[in-house]
Amino acid sequence: CFADRQNTLKTATLLLLRQLPCLRGCSRLLSRSQELGPRQRRLCSTLAQRLGLPVQAAQDNMPDHFDLLVIGGGSGGLACSKRAAQHGKKVAVCDFVKPTPIGTTWKLGGTCVNVGCIPKKLMHTAALLGEGMKDAVSYGWEMPAEPTHKWETMVENVQQHIFSLNFGYRSDLMENSVKYLNAYATFLDPHTVRTVDKKGKEVDVTADTIVIATGGRPNYPDIPGAREHCITSDDIFSQRTPPGKTLVVGASYVALECAGFIKGVGFDTTVMMRSIPLRGFDQQMAKQVQTYMMEHGIPFIEGAVPTAVELLDSGKKKVTWSLKDGSSASDEFDTVLLAIGRKVCTSDIGLDKAGVSLSPNGKVPVASERTNVPHIYAIGDIIDGDSLSPPSNTTELTPVAIQAGRLLADRLYAGATLEMDYTGVPTTVYTPLEYACIGLAEEDAIKTYGEERVEVFHSYFKPLEWTLPHRGDNACYCKLICDLQENLRVIGLHVCGPSAGEMAQGFAVAMKCGATKAHFDQTVGIHPTVVEEFTILSTTKRSGASAEKKGC
């Protein structure tokens, strides 16, 4: 009789449990218990044990559940995950790097650390040191012979430094109790993600909130031989053999930076450019960079598009290209590096199953980093800058992703209200002649405010350090773009010159505070420095007077 009553109670309980909205009609309590809170889960588990239900079997099939799941282990994703964990939340990070066509892969940290900012700046420094050794002769240093560069040593040391950073990121996650899943994540539904590691093991993960920070990868042109015989910026920084004679296809900042350091360490380098250099940047400054590179031995094939890449028996790559006039040409190279833009990683992660909307360019439109799905957010490269108010082209910058990720975690879990400001973001292009900018390009300022409202103060200059080697007369240039209707408030700052990034960072703070031309004029410059040029600008473009510099 007791057994009958127990069975009746068990049946009645199961029927009742099946009606709970949180179980969505599931007949097995614990198989969907991730939808309940921790306390509810413990109560359900205890009840199931007392009723004789198969608790362990159900738990084995139960996905891990987190307060926050971050998909992408780059700078932004890591920053967001650690900040959320510091607010006491249970956090996991999924990160997995698909190999490039030639097999290159890397560890935790994303593009910036592994195949972007960090190795790029180090190899740019190698090129600058080579230039410095040539200048040293003018300063009295007697060089025993023409200095030579060993590519293999540079790559080895750069990779060792990157490995140390990878280790540091793993340690940071452990110290902050963030679970690291080295697996490729794909949405199954708005709250569930399936992860697959390199061995094919599948693990399902659920989360209350999900942040997508998957970044982007280089584009490949749809031409014969592109994937088989070319490399990209994903490959060059770990390439153990010297690149030799190199063709860089593209004129983006990635293209010109790579061309610059490859030439700077001693290899013949050519740039193939379809239209304009540094699209999205101030075009006067872009032309200044291009001219400097051409004057320093980097030829540009303008108006050209590659049509085929063929591997020859010699090991060289024969590249054929077409020109605007309809003609074609070809040449042979040891290395062909493609830098024709990047594609965001949003097409193969199941966003359709999560209900996340995409723009036609594959990026994610957001408001305050929130997608159209209330509990799913996006940061970094994948954000559609055109969806922001005002629109921004700075979403792909590493420091922007880091700041956006931290601020998002603070809003979600610490009651903060401060949002990411995507305007007035400083950035630097590490070409042989460095270029840094803050705010609007001149053409964008004119488009936004009208030509009559925009005043441009500018000057060419020559760094004192360049005088003894007799190089770079008026090669450097700076300008302030000001709004006449707002007391000459500075709305754009641009400079081409050595250590441009170091110059621009402080001015970015001033511009955040609403700096005007008068503030620059009232500031005493440090002499003799390059950056003091901004405190003595007096020539306007409107005046038509020459901006070339004579004397110090």
Solvent accessible surface area in square Angstrom, and as a share of the most:
residue,aa,sasa,rsa
1,C,121,0.72
2,F,140,0.58
3,A,59,0.46
4,D,94,0.49
5,R,143,0.52
6,Q,81,0.36
7,N,85,0.43
8,T,90,0.52
9,L,109,0.54
10,K,59,0.25
11,T,77,0.45
12,A,52,0.40
13,T,21,0.12
14,L,36,0.18
15,L,95,0.47
16,L,119,0.59
17,L,17,0.09
18,R,91,0.33
19,Q,135,0.60
20,L,66,0.33
21,P,117,0.74
22,C,45,0.27
23,L,1,0.01
24,R,169,0.62
25,G,59,0.57
26,C,29,0.18
27,S,62,0.40
28,R,102,0.37
29,L,9,0.05
30,L,9,0.04
31,S,24,0.16
32,R,82,0.30
33,S,0,0.00
34,Q,14,0.06
35,E,53,0.24
36,L,14,0.07
37,G,27,0.26
38,P,89,0.56
39,R,164,0.60
40,Q,93,0.41
41,R,50,0.18
42,R,154,0.56
43,L,98,0.49
44,C,18,0.11
45,S,20,0.13
46,T,57,0.33
47,L,67,0.34
48,A,1,0.00
49,Q,114,0.51
50,R,191,0.70
51,L,14,0.07
52,G,59,0.57
53,L,39,0.19
54,P,83,0.52
55,V,16,0.09
56,Q,117,0.52
57,A,50,0.39
58,A,5,0.04
59,Q,64,0.28
60,D,102,0.53
61,N,101,0.52
62,M,56,0.25
63,P,24,0.15
64,D,57,0.29
65,H,32,0.14
66,F,5,0.02
67,D,44,0.23
68,L,0,0.00
69,L,0,0.00
70,V,0,0.00
71,I,8,0.04
72,G,8,0.08
73,G,1,0.01
74,G,15,0.14
75,S,20,0.13
76,G,6,0.06
77,G,0,0.00
78,L,3,0.02
79,A,7,0.06
80,C,0,0.00
81,S,0,0.00
82,K,37,0.16
83,R,66,0.24
84,A,0,0.00
85,A,14,0.11
86,Q,111,0.50
87,H,62,0.28
88,G,67,0.64
89,K,71,0.30
90,K,111,0.47
91,V,1,0.01
92,A,0,0.00
93,V,0,0.00
94,C,2,0.01
95,D,16,0.08
96,F,63,0.26
97,V,24,0.14
98,K,93,0.40
99,P,85,0.53
100,T,9,0.05
101,P,65,0.41
102,I,93,0.47
103,G,47,0.45
104,T,22,0.13
105,T,76,0.44
106,W,38,0.13
107,K,123,0.52
108,L,3,0.02
109,G,0,0.00
110,G,14,0.13
111,T,49,0.29
112,C,18,0.11
113,V,4,0.03
114,N,5,0.03
115,V,10,0.06
116,G,13,0.13
117,C,51,0.31
118,I,55,0.28
119,P,0,0.00
120,K,22,0.09
121,K,74,0.31
122,L,69,0.34
123,M,0,0.00
124,H,5,0.02
125,T,53,0.31
126,A,20,0.15
127,A,12,0.09
128,L,76,0.38
129,L,113,0.56
130,G,17,0.16
131,E,49,0.22
132,G,35,0.34
133,M,77,0.34
134,K,124,0.52
135,D,19,0.10
136,A,20,0.15
137,V,89,0.51
138,S,54,0.35
139,Y,105,0.40
140,G,62,0.60
141,W,174,0.61
142,E,163,0.73
143,M,67,0.30
144,P,137,0.86
145,A,72,0.56
146,E,129,0.58
147,P,49,0.31
148,T,131,0.76
149,H,71,0.32
150,K,132,0.56
151,W,2,0.01
152,E,73,0.33
153,T,68,0.39
154,M,19,0.08
155,V,0,0.00
156,E,72,0.32
157,N,91,0.47
158,V,9,0.05
159,Q,14,0.06
160,Q,96,0.43
161,H,80,0.36
162,I,3,0.02
163,F,83,0.34
164,S,63,0.41
165,L,51,0.25
166,N,6,0.03
167,F,151,0.63
168,G,29,0.28
169,Y,50,0.19
170,R,109,0.40
171,S,30,0.19
172,D,47,0.25
173,L,2,0.01
174,M,143,0.64
175,E,139,0.62
176,N,35,0.18
177,S,93,0.60
178,V,7,0.04
179,K,90,0.38
180,Y,44,0.17
181,L,26,0.13
182,N,73,0.38
183,A,8,0.06
184,Y,55,0.21
185,A,5,0.04
186,T,41,0.24
187,F,0,0.00
188,L,60,0.30
189,D,55,0.28
190,P,50,0.31
191,H,80,0.36
192,T,18,0.10
193,V,0,0.00
194,R,85,0.31
195,T,3,0.02
196,V,52,0.30
197,D,41,0.21
198,K,166,0.70
199,K,179,0.76
200,G,45,0.43
201,K,131,0.55
202,E,102,0.46
203,V,54,0.31
204,D,35,0.18
205,V,1,0.00
206,T,4,0.02
207,A,0,0.00
208,D,70,0.36
209,T,18,0.11
210,I,0,0.00
211,V,0,0.00
212,I,0,0.00
213,A,12,0.09
214,T,32,0.19
215,G,19,0.18
216,G,5,0.05
217,R,54,0.20
218,P,16,0.10
219,N,49,0.25
220,Y,42,0.16
221,P,27,0.17
222,D,151,0.78
223,I,35,0.18
224,P,95,0.60
225,G,10,0.10
226,A,2,0.01
227,R,133,0.49
228,E,118,0.53
229,H,49,0.22
230,C,1,0.00
231,I,18,0.09
232,T,1,0.00
233,S,7,0.04
234,D,3,0.01
235,D,4,0.02
236,I,0,0.00
237,F,4,0.02
238,S,36,0.23
239,Q,34,0.15
240,R,115,0.42
241,T,90,0.52
242,P,58,0.37
243,P,1,0.00
244,G,19,0.18
245,K,73,0.31
246,T,0,0.00
247,L,0,0.00
248,V,0,0.00
249,V,5,0.03
250,G,9,0.09
251,A,12,0.09
252,S,35,0.22
253,Y,73,0.28
254,V,30,0.17
255,A,0,0.00
256,L,0,0.00
257,E,5,0.02
258,C,2,0.01
259,A,0,0.00
260,G,6,0.05
261,F,2,0.01
262,I,0,0.00
263,K,60,0.25
264,G,33,0.32
265,V,13,0.08
266,G,63,0.60
267,F,41,0.17
268,D,93,0.48
269,T,3,0.02
270,T,20,0.12
271,V,0,0.00
272,M,2,0.01
273,M,1,0.00
274,R,146,0.53
275,S,41,0.26
276,I,64,0.33
277,P,0,0.00
278,L,1,0.00
279,R,145,0.53
280,G,48,0.46
281,F,40,0.16
282,D,1,0.01
283,Q,44,0.20
284,Q,58,0.26
285,M,0,0.00
286,A,0,0.00
287,K,95,0.40
288,Q,31,0.14
289,V,0,0.00
290,Q,7,0.03
291,T,67,0.39
292,Y,13,0.05
293,M,0,0.00
294,M,90,0.40
295,E,123,0.55
296,H,67,0.30
297,G,40,0.38
298,I,2,0.01
299,P,71,0.44
300,F,23,0.09
301,I,37,0.19
302,E,88,0.39
303,G,11,0.10
304,A,2,0.01
305,V,65,0.37
306,P,11,0.07
307,T,56,0.32
308,A,31,0.24
309,V,7,0.04
310,E,94,0.42
311,L,92,0.46
312,L,42,0.21
313,D,160,0.83
314,S,85,0.55
315,G,41,0.39
316,K,69,0.29
317,K,40,0.17
318,K,73,0.31
319,V,0,0.00
320,T,42,0.24
321,W,18,0.06
322,S,40,0.26
323,L,55,0.27
324,K,164,0.69
325,D,118,0.61
326,G,66,0.64
327,S,50,0.32
328,S,80,0.52
329,A,41,0.32
330,S,54,0.35
331,D,57,0.29
332,E,75,0.34
333,F,4,0.02
334,D,51,0.27
335,T,12,0.07
336,V,2,0.01
337,L,0,0.00
338,L,2,0.01
339,A,7,0.05
340,I,69,0.35
341,G,30,0.29
342,R,71,0.26
343,K,121,0.51
344,V,14,0.08
345,C,44,0.26
346,T,5,0.03
347,S,75,0.48
348,D,92,0.48
349,I,6,0.03
350,G,12,0.12
351,L,6,0.03
352,D,118,0.61
353,K,121,0.51
354,A,2,0.02
355,G,41,0.39
356,V,10,0.05
357,S,54,0.35
358,L,73,0.36
359,S,19,0.12
360,P,151,0.95
361,N,90,0.46
362,G,20,0.19
363,K,38,0.16
364,V,0,0.00
365,P,44,0.28
366,V,12,0.07
367,A,73,0.57
368,S,47,0.30
369,E,2,0.01
370,R,114,0.42
371,T,10,0.06
372,N,87,0.45
373,V,17,0.10
374,P,92,0.58
375,H,35,0.16
376,I,0,0.00
377,Y,10,0.04
378,A,0,0.00
379,I,1,0.00
380,G,8,0.07
381,D,30,0.16
382,I,0,0.00
383,I,1,0.00
384,D,12,0.06
385,G,8,0.07
386,D,112,0.58
387,S,44,0.28
388,L,19,0.09
389,S,114,0.74
390,P,80,0.50
391,P,90,0.57
392,S,16,0.10
393,N,116,0.59
394,T,19,0.11
395,T,4,0.03
396,E,73,0.33
397,L,41,0.21
398,T,27,0.16
399,P,94,0.59
400,V,5,0.03
401,A,10,0.08
402,I,44,0.22
403,Q,97,0.43
404,A,1,0.00
405,G,0,0.00
406,R,104,0.38
407,L,25,0.13
408,L,1,0.01
409,A,0,0.00
410,D,21,0.11
411,R,45,0.16
412,L,53,0.26
413,Y,46,0.17
414,A,55,0.42
415,G,67,0.65
416,A,40,0.31
417,T,119,0.69
418,L,122,0.61
419,E,88,0.40
420,M,24,0.11
421,D,67,0.35
422,Y,19,0.07
423,T,56,0.33
424,G,27,0.26
425,V,23,0.13
426,P,41,0.26
427,T,30,0.17
428,T,25,0.15
429,V,3,0.01
430,Y,45,0.17
431,T,0,0.00
432,P,38,0.24
433,L,2,0.01
434,E,10,0.05
435,Y,0,0.00
436,A,0,0.00
437,C,15,0.09
438,I,1,0.00
439,G,34,0.33
440,L,56,0.28
441,A,10,0.08
442,E,24,0.11
443,E,73,0.33
444,D,58,0.30
445,A,0,0.00
446,I,58,0.29
447,K,178,0.76
448,T,90,0.53
449,Y,55,0.21
450,G,30,0.29
451,E,116,0.52
452,E,138,0.62
453,R,60,0.22
454,V,9,0.05
455,E,22,0.10
456,V,9,0.05
457,F,22,0.09
458,H,20,0.09
459,S,12,0.08
460,Y,53,0.20
461,F,4,0.02
462,K,57,0.24
463,P,3,0.02
464,L,99,0.49
465,E,105,0.47
466,W,18,0.06
467,T,48,0.28
468,L,91,0.45
469,P,27,0.17
470,H,157,0.70
471,R,46,0.17
472,G,18,0.17
473,D,105,0.55
474,N,39,0.20
475,A,15,0.12
476,C,0,0.00
477,Y,0,0.00
478,C,0,0.00
479,K,0,0.00
480,L,0,0.00
481,I,0,0.00
482,C,0,0.00
483,D,0,0.00
484,L,71,0.35
485,Q,132,0.59
486,E,72,0.32
487,N,117,0.60
488,L,46,0.23
489,R,69,0.25
490,V,3,0.02
491,I,10,0.05
492,G,0,0.00
493,L,0,0.00
494,H,2,0.01
495,V,1,0.00
496,C,0,0.00
497,G,0,0.00
498,P,46,0.29
499,S,60,0.38
500,A,0,0.00
501,G,18,0.17
502,E,133,0.60
503,M,20,0.09
504,A,2,0.02
505,Q,109,0.48
506,G,49,0.47
507,F,34,0.14
508,A,6,0.05
509,V,93,0.54
510,A,35,0.27
511,M,28,0.12
512,K,116,0.49
513,C,108,0.65
514,G,28,0.27
515,A,8,0.06
516,T,14,0.08
517,K,8,0.03
518,A,42,0.33
519,H,99,0.44
520,F,9,0.04
521,D,74,0.39
522,Q,138,0.61
523,T,76,0.44
524,V,134,0.77
525,G,25,0.24
526,I,125,0.64
527,H,117,0.52
528,P,74,0.46
529,T,55,0.32
530,V,24,0.14
531,V,41,0.24
532,E,24,0.11
533,E,17,0.07
534,F,1,0.00
535,T,17,0.10
536,I,95,0.48
537,L,7,0.04
538,S,92,0.59
539,T,32,0.19
540,T,22,0.13
541,K,69,0.29
542,R,119,0.43
543,S,74,0.48
544,G,68,0.65
545,A,57,0.44
546,S,86,0.55
547,A,11,0.08
548,E,108,0.49
549,K,57,0.24
550,K,192,0.81
551,G,70,0.67
552,C,134,0.80
